[in-house]
Amino acid sequence: MRPVLPRFTGTRFATGAAVLLGVSVLAACTSSSTTSGTTPAGTSTGPITIGASLSLTPPNGAFTADGQAFDRGYHLWAKDVNAHGGLLGRQVKLDILDDQGLPNLVVANYQKLFGKDHVDLAFGPFSSLLSGPASAVAASHGMAFVEGAGGAPSVFDTPFNQADHNVFDVSLPIADEMVPLVNWIASLPPTERPKTAAYPEAQDPFADPPVQLAQTLLTNLGVRSVYSDTFAETLSAYKAPAQAVVQSGAQLVVLGSTDVPTVQAFMQVFEQEHYTPKLFIAASGPDQGLAFTSVVGGGNADGIMVPNGWYPGYNNATSKQMVNEYVAQYGGTRDGVNADVAEAYSVGQIMAQAVTATHGTDNAKIIAYLHSGVPLSSVQGPVRFDALGENGAAAAFVFQWQQGRFVQVLPTMAGSVSILDPKPPWSNAGTTSPPA
C-alpha cells in the first residue's frame, strides 16, 4: 500500500478552495451621506486625490511592462468608480508619478505626493523592491498604504513597515505561491515524481521566498537539489545560471523570476542547448499574458507554469466584468489580460470599501479598519488582512500555458485542467531571443 503523504502549507498559506465572490464592483464604492476626513458631511465636493508611483519608463526596463499594466488597472478602476458617482459622492483623481523602477526615485515621488501634493490616499508601486521603501515614507506621513505587488516578507518587517503597520497587500503572500505545486507532487506516486530539481533565483525579495520554501518542502519529499544559486537581476547575468541549469539536467526547474525578460532569457538558453525540463515553473513572467507569449512564442510557452492569485478566466463576477471592460478599452483577448491589472484594480476596490466604511479619508481610521479583520472582496477574490497586513484569505493557484491558452491546473477543483506533464519540446515557431 502506498503511504499517505502530507499536504504542505506555507507559513501563512490559506488552505482549501477559494470562495468565489460575485459582489458588484461598486457595491462598497458609493455613498451620498458620508464625510471625508474631518470635513462635515455635504461640504466636500472636490475630488478625492489618490497618489501612486509606478515604473512607467526605463532605465529599469524590467519593471516597465508591469508598471504600465498597473497604471491601466488603476485607471480602469477609477473610471468605473467615477462612472457611478465617485467615492462619497466625490470624483476620484489619480496623481501617478514615474519612478523608472528606481528605489531612490520612488521614495522621492511619495515624499512629493504626501509633502507637497497632499494627496488624500495612497496606492502602492509595482514590486516588493519598491513597495518596502515606499511604505516607510507613507508610514512617516501617517498614510494607509494599500498595494498589490509587494508581497515579500521584507515589506512587512521593520524598518519598512513601521510600528503603525500601515501597509496592506491585497494579493497572495508570495512565500506561499509554490505550495500548490508541492502538494501536487506530494500526491504523486514516488515513481512519478521528479527526481531532481534546479532552483535558480534572481536576487530579489519577490523572487526568492517562494522558491526557497518550495526547495525546502520538495527536499523533504526526496526530490534531490542539483542546482541552487542566486544571480544578479540584470540581463547580462542570466546566461551563466541558465547554462548551469542545463548542465545539471534537472527534471524540475523552479525559477525565481520577477519579469518576462528573466524567463525569456532562460528559455532561450534551454532551447539553444536542446534541454527541456520535465516541469518548468517561474515565479513571475508567464502570467503577463500577451506580453509573455508575444516574445517567447505560443509554442514555446506550452507547458510553462506560474503561480498567482488570479487569472483572466477566474469564476468571479466582478473579475469577468473587469476583464470585459479591459478588452473593450485596450483591445486584445481575455487570455492576454495581465495579472497586474487585477492586482491594481483590487487595490482600488479595497481602498474604496475602507473609505466607505469609515465615512471619509481619515487615514488613521482606514488603517484601523483594515486591521480589524473585516472580510473584504476584490476581483482576485476574498481579502482579510492579518496583523502584518498580509491577505490571509487569498487564493493560491498554479497556471499553465497549454496550446495558446492560460489555464488553471492547481489546485485540482471544478474548472481546473490537468497538468501538461511532461512539458512539450521547444517550438521553432516562436522566438525566445531576449530584447535588445
C-alpha positions in Angstrom: 0.0 0.0 0.0 1.3 3.4 -0.9 1.9 5.6 2.2 -0.3 8.7 2.6 1.9 11.8 2.1 1.4 15.0 4.0 -0.1 18.1 2.4 2.2 21.0 2.8 1.3 24.6 3.6 3.4 27.7 3.8 3.8 29.8 6.8 0.7 31.8 6.1 -0.9 29.7 3.3 -4.7 29.7 3.2 -5.8 26.1 2.5 -8.9 24.9 0.8 -10.7 26.1 -2.3 -11.2 29.8 -2.7 -14.6 31.4 -2.0 -15.5 32.9 -5.4 -17.4 36.1 -4.7 -19.7 37.8 -7.1 -20.1 41.1 -5.4 -20.8 44.2 -7.5 -17.7 46.1 -8.5 -19.0 49.3 -6.9 -21.0 47.9 -4.0 -18.7 49.4 -1.5 -17.6 52.4 -3.5 -20.5 54.9 -3.4 -22.3 56.8 -0.7 -24.2 60.1 -0.6 -24.4 60.8 3.1 -20.8 60.3 4.4 -18.0 62.6 5.2 -14.4 62.9 4.1 -11.8 63.1 6.8 -12.9 65.6 9.4 -14.9 67.7 7.0 -18.6 67.8 7.8 -20.9 65.8 5.6 -22.1 67.5 2.5 -19.4 70.3 2.5 -16.7 68.4 0.5 -17.4 68.4 -3.2 -13.8 68.4 -4.7 -12.1 65.3 -5.9 -10.5 62.7 -3.7 -6.9 62.6 -4.9 -5.0 59.3 -4.8 -1.3 59.3 -5.2 0.9 56.5 -6.6 4.3 55.9 -8.1 4.8 53.4 -10.9 7.6 52.2 -13.2 6.4 53.6 -16.5 9.6 54.2 -18.4 13.2 52.9 -18.4 16.0 52.8 -17.2 14.8 49.8 -15.2 13.0 48.2 -18.2 12.4 45.0 -16.1 9.5 46.8 -14.3 8.2 48.9 -17.2 5.6 46.4 -18.5 4.3 45.7 -15.0 4.2 49.4 -14.2 2.2 50.2 -17.3 -0.2 47.3 -16.6 -0.7 48.6 -13.1 -1.4 52.1 -14.5 -4.1 50.6 -16.7 -5.6 48.7 -13.7 -5.7 51.8 -11.5 -7.2 54.0 -14.3 -9.8 51.3 -15.2 -10.9 51.1 -11.5 -11.1 54.9 -11.3 -13.1 55.1 -14.5 -15.6 52.6 -13.1 -15.9 54.4 -9.8 -16.4 57.8 -11.4 -18.9 56.5 -13.8 -21.0 55.5 -10.8 -20.8 58.8 -8.8 -17.3 58.5 -7.3 -16.4 57.9 -3.7 -18.6 59.5 -1.1 -20.2 61.5 -3.9 -16.8 62.9 -5.0 -14.9 62.1 -8.1 -11.6 60.2 -7.9 -8.5 61.8 -9.3 -5.3 59.8 -9.8 -1.9 61.5 -9.3 0.6 59.0 -10.7 4.3 59.7 -10.9 7.0 57.7 -12.8 9.7 56.1 -10.7 11.5 54.3 -13.6 11.9 51.3 -11.3 14.4 53.1 -9.1 14.1 52.9 -5.2 15.5 56.4 -4.7 13.1 57.9 -7.1 10.1 56.0 -5.6 11.0 57.5 -2.2 11.2 61.0 -3.7 7.9 60.5 -5.5 6.0 59.6 -2.4 7.6 62.4 -0.4 6.3 64.8 -3.1 2.9 63.2 -3.1 2.5 63.4 0.7 4.5 66.5 1.5 3.8 68.8 -1.5 0.8 67.4 -3.4 -1.1 66.5 -0.1 -2.9 63.6 -1.7 -5.8 62.2 0.3 -5.0 58.5 -0.2 -2.1 56.4 -1.5 -1.7 53.3 -3.7 1.4 51.3 -3.9 4.0 50.8 -6.7 5.0 47.6 -8.5 7.4 45.1 -6.9 8.5 44.4 -3.3 11.8 46.1 -4.1 9.9 49.5 -4.4 7.0 48.8 -2.0 9.3 48.4 1.0 10.9 51.9 1.0 7.7 53.5 -0.3 5.6 52.1 2.6 8.2 53.6 5.0 7.6 57.1 3.5 3.8 56.5 3.8 4.2 55.5 7.5 6.2 58.6 8.3 3.2 60.7 7.0 0.6 58.5 8.7 -0.8 57.3 5.4 -2.6 53.9 4.8 -0.6 52.2 2.1 -2.7 49.7 0.1 -0.7 47.8 -2.6 -1.0 44.7 -4.8 2.6 43.7 -5.8 4.7 44.0 -2.6 4.2 40.6 -1.0 7.8 39.8 0.0 8.2 39.2 3.8 10.7 42.0 4.0 7.9 44.5 3.1 6.1 43.7 6.3 9.2 43.8 8.6 10.8 46.8 10.2 12.2 49.3 9.2 9.9 49.3 6.1 6.6 48.7 7.8 6.8 51.0 10.8 5.3 50.4 14.2 1.8 51.5 13.0 1.7 48.7 10.4 0.3 50.9 7.6 0.9 48.6 4.6 -1.7 46.2 3.2 -1.1 43.8 0.3 -4.4 42.7 -1.3 -2.7 39.8 -3.2 -1.4 36.4 -2.2 1.6 36.3 0.1 4.4 35.4 -2.2 6.2 32.9 0.1 3.2 30.5 -0.3 2.8 30.7 -4.1 4.5 27.4 -5.0 2.8 25.4 -2.3 0.0 24.1 -4.6 2.7 22.6 -6.9 4.5 20.9 -3.9 1.2 19.5 -2.8 0.5 18.1 -6.3 4.0 16.5 -6.4 3.4 15.0 -3.0 0.2 13.4 -4.2 2.0 11.5 -7.0 3.4 8.0 -6.5 7.1 8.2 -5.7 8.0 6.7 -9.1 6.2 9.5 -10.9 7.7 12.5 -9.0 10.6 14.4 -10.5 13.8 13.0 -9.1 15.9 16.2 -9.4 15.3 19.9 -9.3 17.1 23.2 -10.0 16.4 26.4 -8.2 18.0 29.5 -9.9 16.9 32.7 -8.1 17.2 36.3 -9.0 18.5 38.4 -6.2 15.1 40.0 -5.4 12.9 40.0 -2.3 9.9 38.9 -4.5 11.6 36.1 -6.4 13.4 34.3 -3.6 10.8 33.4 -0.8 8.5 31.1 -2.9 11.5 29.3 -4.5 13.2 28.7 -1.1 10.1 27.4 0.6 9.4 25.1 -2.4 13.0 23.8 -2.2 12.7 23.0 1.5 9.4 21.2 1.0 10.5 19.3 -2.1 13.8 18.2 -0.5 11.7 16.8 2.4 9.8 14.8 -0.2 13.0 13.3 -1.5 13.5 15.5 -4.6 17.2 16.0 -4.9 18.6 19.5 -5.5 21.1 19.5 -8.3 21.5 23.3 -8.6 20.6 26.1 -6.3 22.1 29.6 -6.6 21.2 33.3 -6.9 22.1 35.6 -9.8 22.1 39.4 -10.3 18.8 40.8 -11.7 20.4 42.1 -14.9 20.0 40.7 -18.4 23.8 40.1 -18.8 23.8 37.9 -15.8 21.1 35.4 -16.9 23.1 33.2 -19.4 25.5 31.6 -16.9 22.9 30.3 -14.4 20.7 29.1 -17.3 23.7 27.1 -18.7 24.4 25.7 -15.2 20.8 24.5 -15.0 21.2 22.8 -18.4 24.4 21.1 -17.2 22.5 19.9 -14.1 20.0 18.0 -16.2 17.3 18.8 -13.6 13.9 17.3 -14.3 12.1 20.2 -12.5 13.1 23.8 -12.8 11.8 26.3 -10.2 12.9 29.7 -11.5 12.9 32.7 -9.1 11.9 35.4 -11.6 10.3 38.8 -11.4 9.6 39.6 -15.1 9.3 38.4 -18.6 12.9 39.1 -19.7 14.3 36.8 -17.0 12.1 33.8 -18.1 12.7 34.7 -21.7 16.5 34.6 -21.3 16.4 31.2 -19.5 14.1 29.8 -22.2 16.5 30.9 -24.9 19.4 29.1 -23.4 17.3 26.0 -22.8 16.2 25.9 -26.4 19.6 26.5 -27.8 21.0 23.7 -25.7 18.2 21.3 -26.6 17.3 20.9 -22.9 13.6 20.6 -22.0 12.9 20.1 -18.3 10.0 17.7 -17.5 8.4 20.5 -15.4 9.2 24.2 -15.5 7.6 26.8 -13.2 8.6 30.5 -12.9 7.7 32.8 -10.0 6.6 35.6 -12.4 6.6 36.4 -16.1 4.4 33.8 -17.7 1.4 35.4 -16.0 1.9 38.5 -18.2 -0.5 37.3 -20.9 0.3 38.7 -24.4 3.4 40.4 -23.0 4.8 37.0 -22.4 3.6 34.9 -25.4 4.4 37.6 -27.9 8.1 37.5 -27.1 8.6 33.8 -26.4 6.2 32.4 -28.9 3.0 30.4 -28.2 4.6 27.1 -28.9 7.5 27.7 -26.6 5.1 28.8 -23.9 3.4 25.4 -23.9 3.9 23.7 -20.5 5.3 26.7 -18.7 3.7 27.1 -15.3 3.4 30.1 -13.0 1.7 30.7 -9.6 -0.7 33.5 -8.9 -3.8 34.5 -7.1 -5.8 35.4 -10.3 -6.2 34.6 -14.0 -8.5 36.0 -16.7 -10.9 33.1 -16.5 -11.4 33.4 -12.8 -15.0 32.5 -11.9 -15.7 35.8 -10.1 -18.5 38.1 -11.4 -16.5 41.3 -10.8 -13.4 39.8 -12.4 -15.3 38.9 -15.5 -16.7 42.4 -15.7 -13.3 43.9 -15.3 -11.8 41.7 -18.0 -14.5 42.6 -20.5 -14.1 46.3 -19.8 -10.3 46.0 -20.2 -10.6 44.2 -23.6 -13.2 46.8 -24.7 -10.9 49.7 -23.8 -7.4 48.3 -24.6 -8.0 45.5 -27.1 -6.6 42.1 -27.2 -8.2 38.9 -25.8 -9.3 37.7 -22.4 -6.4 35.3 -22.1 -4.0 38.2 -22.8 -5.0 40.3 -19.8 -2.1 40.8 -17.5 -2.5 39.7 -13.8 -1.0 43.0 -12.8 -4.2 44.7 -14.0 -6.3 42.7 -11.5 -3.8 43.4 -8.7 -4.0 47.1 -9.3 -7.8 47.1 -9.7 -8.1 45.2 -6.4 -6.1 47.9 -4.6 -8.7 50.4 -5.7 -11.6 48.2 -4.6 -10.2 47.6 -1.1 -9.4 51.2 -0.5 -12.9 52.1 -1.7 -14.5 49.7 0.8 -12.4 51.2 3.6 -13.3 54.8 2.6 -17.0 53.9 2.5 -16.9 52.1 5.8 -15.0 54.8 7.7 -17.1 57.6 6.1 -14.1 59.5 4.8 -10.4 59.7 4.0 -9.0 59.8 7.6 -6.0 57.5 7.1 -5.8 56.6 10.8 -9.3 55.3 10.7 -8.7 53.5 7.4 -5.6 51.7 8.9 -7.6 50.6 12.0 -10.5 49.4 9.8 -8.2 47.3 7.6 -6.6 45.8 10.6 -10.0 44.9 12.2 -10.1 41.6 10.3 -13.3 42.5 8.4 -13.9 40.4 5.3 -13.5 42.3 2.1 -13.8 41.4 -1.6 -12.0 42.1 -4.8 -11.6 40.8 -8.4 -9.0 38.5 -7.0 -11.4 37.0 -4.5 -11.7 37.3 -0.7 -9.4 39.7 1.3 -8.9 39.6 5.0 -5.8 41.3 6.4 -3.8 39.7 9.3 -1.9 41.6 11.9 1.0 42.2 9.5 -1.2 43.5 6.6 -1.0 40.3 4.5 -4.1 38.8 2.9 -4.6 35.6 4.8 -7.7 34.8 2.8 -6.1 35.0 -0.7 -6.5 32.1 -3.1 -3.4 30.3 -4.3 -3.4 28.9 -7.8 -0.9 27.5 -10.4 -1.5 28.2 -14.1 0.0 26.7 -17.2 0.1 27.7 -20.9 -1.5 25.0 -23.0 -1.9 25.4 -26.7 -2.1 29.2 -26.5 -4.5 29.2 -23.5 -3.6 30.2 -19.9 -5.4 27.6 -17.8 -5.7 26.9 -14.1 -4.2 23.5 -13.2 -3.8 23.6 -9.4 -5.4 23.1 -7.1 -7.5 20.4 -8.7 -11.0 21.5 -8.4 -14.1 22.2 -10.6 -12.9 24.1 -13.7 -9.2 23.1 -13.4 -7.3 21.4 -16.2 -4.9 18.5 -15.9 -1.2 19.5 -15.9 0.6 19.0 -19.1 3.4 16.7 -17.9 6.0 16.5 -19.4 6.5 19.9 -20.9 6.4 19.6 -24.7 9.7 20.3 -26.6 10.6 23.8 -27.6 8.9 25.0 -30.7 10.8 26.6 -33.6 7.7 28.6 -34.4 8.4 31.2 -31.7 11.3 33.2 -30.6 12.9 33.3 -27.2 15.6 35.9 -28.1 15.9 38.5 -25.3 15.0 42.1 -26.2 17.9 44.2 -27.4 
